[in-house]
């Protein structure tokens, strides 16, 4: 079995062996979803954009399946103060963006931002690369199973304001779902969880994963929340 513990030597690969049964719908979604089913913003055909990766890490907590998220520091130039998946730009040492570079970057960034021990993570899937026009990032979402949980928290306050987990049950609860309205007028899915408003790229990916995994529950799409929402 190839796990994250192999990341410092040899090629890193995904492995689906030994995953919990409840992850089966997610695995199926990852294997079958098409890029345009995830987002209308796809990587530019001319190769523009900065290659990056995020780690979508599923664990199992006291209330069942959960996702690891973080809140970006308010001082950052890009997506400041926004809840997000751990992740960031590929470094040269991560290797080829078309090979295992995104896998290595996702684990490395998660370790740097949250203190996650990558040796306890089993990577099991990769979604098609997507594009974030506002920042110019080409983002590859990498999915992992937190097989051996480790303590996590803020490593560098200049990068991360908070690290937290969100039960999938809260993400699928219709009461916690809404549509956020950007000052420029465009709208998108949002989640009101853990005293945070999860929106933008992160919320969009979560929304599509819940949908294609068959976990989505009917929710009020007319419920609007502003970006400055807070509890």
C-alpha positions in Angstrom: 0.0 0.0 0.0 1.3 3.4 -1.0 0.6 6.0 1.7 1.7 9.5 2.5 4.5 8.1 4.6 6.2 7.2 1.2 6.4 10.9 0.2 10.0 11.4 1.0 11.2 8.6 -1.2 10.1 7.4 -4.6 7.0 8.2 -6.5 3.9 9.1 -4.5 0.6 7.5 -5.6 -3.0 7.2 -4.6 -4.3 4.0 -3.0 -7.9 2.9 -2.4 -7.2 -0.2 -0.4 -8.7 -0.4 3.1 -10.8 2.7 3.0 -13.9 2.8 5.2 -17.1 1.8 3.4 -18.7 5.3 4.0 -16.1 6.7 1.6 -17.2 4.6 -1.3 -19.6 7.2 -2.7 -16.8 9.8 -2.6 -14.4 7.4 -4.4 -17.0 6.8 -7.0 -17.6 10.5 -7.4 -13.9 11.2 -7.9 -13.6 8.5 -10.5 -16.6 9.6 -12.6 -16.9 13.4 -12.3 -16.1 15.6 -15.3 -14.2 18.9 -14.9 -17.2 21.0 -16.0 -19.4 19.3 -13.4 -17.2 20.8 -10.7 -16.7 24.3 -12.0 -17.1 26.5 -15.1 -13.6 27.8 -14.4 -11.1 25.4 -15.9 -7.3 25.9 -16.3 -6.5 28.2 -19.3 -5.7 26.3 -22.5 -2.4 28.3 -22.9 -1.0 26.9 -19.6 -1.2 30.1 -17.7 -1.8 30.1 -13.9 0.3 29.1 -10.9 0.1 25.4 -10.2 -1.1 24.6 -6.7 -2.9 21.8 -4.7 -5.2 21.5 -1.8 -5.8 18.5 0.6 -9.4 17.4 1.1 -8.9 15.3 4.1 -11.7 13.1 5.4 -11.4 11.8 9.0 -13.8 10.2 11.5 -14.6 12.1 14.6 -17.1 11.8 17.5 -20.0 12.7 15.2 -18.9 10.5 12.2 -17.1 11.6 9.0 -15.6 15.1 9.1 -13.4 17.4 6.9 -10.3 19.3 8.0 -10.4 23.0 7.2 -8.4 26.1 8.2 -9.0 29.8 8.2 -6.4 31.8 6.4 -4.6 34.7 8.2 -6.2 38.1 7.6 -2.8 39.5 6.6 -2.3 37.3 3.5 -2.4 38.8 0.1 -4.6 36.1 -1.4 -7.9 34.9 0.0 -7.2 36.6 3.4 -9.3 35.5 6.3 -11.1 32.9 4.2 -11.8 29.3 5.4 -10.2 26.9 3.1 -8.7 23.5 2.6 -5.0 23.3 3.5 -2.9 23.8 0.4 -0.8 26.2 -1.7 1.5 26.6 -4.6 3.8 23.8 -5.8 7.4 24.2 -5.0 10.2 23.0 -7.3 11.0 20.1 -4.9 7.4 18.9 -5.2 8.2 17.6 -8.7 6.1 17.4 -11.9 2.7 19.1 -11.7 1.5 16.4 -14.2 2.8 13.5 -12.1 2.9 13.3 -8.3 3.7 17.0 -7.7 0.2 18.0 -6.5 0.1 15.0 -4.1 3.4 16.1 -2.5 2.4 19.8 -2.4 -1.0 19.0 -0.8 0.7 17.0 2.0 3.6 19.4 2.4 1.3 22.5 2.7 -1.0 20.7 5.1 1.9 19.9 7.3 3.2 23.4 7.2 -0.1 25.1 7.8 -1.8 22.7 10.3 0.9 20.5 11.8 -0.7 17.5 10.2 1.5 14.4 10.3 1.4 13.2 6.6 2.4 9.7 7.7 -1.1 9.2 8.9 -2.7 10.1 5.6 -3.7 7.7 2.8 -4.3 9.6 -0.4 -7.1 7.9 -2.4 -8.0 10.3 -5.2 -7.4 13.4 -7.3 -10.0 15.6 -8.8 -9.6 17.5 -12.1 -7.6 20.7 -11.8 -9.7 23.8 -11.5 -9.0 27.6 -11.9 -9.4 30.5 -9.5 -9.5 33.6 -11.8 -9.2 36.1 -9.0 -5.8 34.8 -7.9 -4.6 33.0 -11.0 -4.1 29.6 -9.3 -4.6 26.3 -11.1 -5.7 24.1 -8.2 -5.6 20.3 -8.1 -7.8 18.9 -5.2 -6.2 15.9 -3.6 -8.3 13.6 -1.4 -7.1 11.8 1.6 -8.3 9.5 4.4 -7.0 10.4 7.8 -6.2 6.8 8.7 -4.1 7.7 11.7 -5.2 11.1 13.1 -2.6 13.4 14.5 -2.8 16.7 16.5 -3.4 19.8 14.4 -3.4 23.5 15.1 -2.0 26.8 14.0 1.7 26.5 13.1 2.4 30.0 11.8 -0.1 32.7 12.7 1.1 34.7 9.7 -0.4 32.0 7.5 -3.2 30.4 9.5 -5.7 31.9 11.9 -7.5 28.7 12.9 -7.5 25.0 12.2 -10.8 23.1 12.7 -12.8 20.0 11.6 -16.4 20.1 10.3 -18.7 17.0 10.6 -20.1 16.1 7.2 -23.4 15.9 9.0 -23.2 19.7 9.5 -22.2 20.3 5.9 -25.2 18.3 4.7 -27.7 19.9 7.2 -30.0 22.2 5.1 -30.1 24.7 8.0 -26.3 25.3 7.5 -26.5 25.9 3.8 -27.0 29.2 2.0 -26.1 31.1 -1.1 -23.5 33.8 -0.6 -23.6 37.1 -2.6 -20.3 38.7 -3.6 -20.1 42.5 -3.7 -19.6 42.2 -7.5 -22.9 40.5 -7.8 -22.0 36.8 -8.4 -23.4 34.1 -6.2 -22.2 30.7 -5.0 -22.8 28.0 -2.4 -21.9 28.6 1.2 -21.8 26.7 4.5 -22.4 28.3 7.9 -20.4 25.9 10.2 -18.1 26.2 13.2 -18.7 29.9 13.5 -17.4 30.4 10.0 -18.8 31.2 6.5 -17.2 28.7 4.1 -17.6 30.1 0.6 -15.8 30.6 -2.7 -13.6 27.8 -4.2 -13.7 25.7 -1.0 -17.5 25.8 -0.7 -17.9 25.1 -4.4 -15.8 21.9 -4.2 -17.6 20.7 -1.0 -20.9 21.4 -2.7 -20.1 19.3 -5.7 -18.6 16.5 -3.7 -21.7 16.3 -1.5 -23.9 16.3 -4.6 -22.0 13.6 -6.6 -21.5 11.4 -3.6 -25.3 11.4 -3.1 -25.0 13.0 0.4 -26.7 16.3 -0.5 -30.0 17.1 1.1 -32.6 19.6 -0.3 -31.8 23.1 0.9 -33.1 26.6 0.4 -31.1 28.1 -2.4 -32.9 31.4 -2.0 -31.4 31.9 1.5 -28.8 34.6 1.0 -25.9 35.6 3.3 -23.3 38.4 2.8 -19.6 37.7 2.8 -19.3 39.6 6.1 -21.7 37.1 7.8 -20.7 36.2 11.4 -22.4 34.5 14.3 
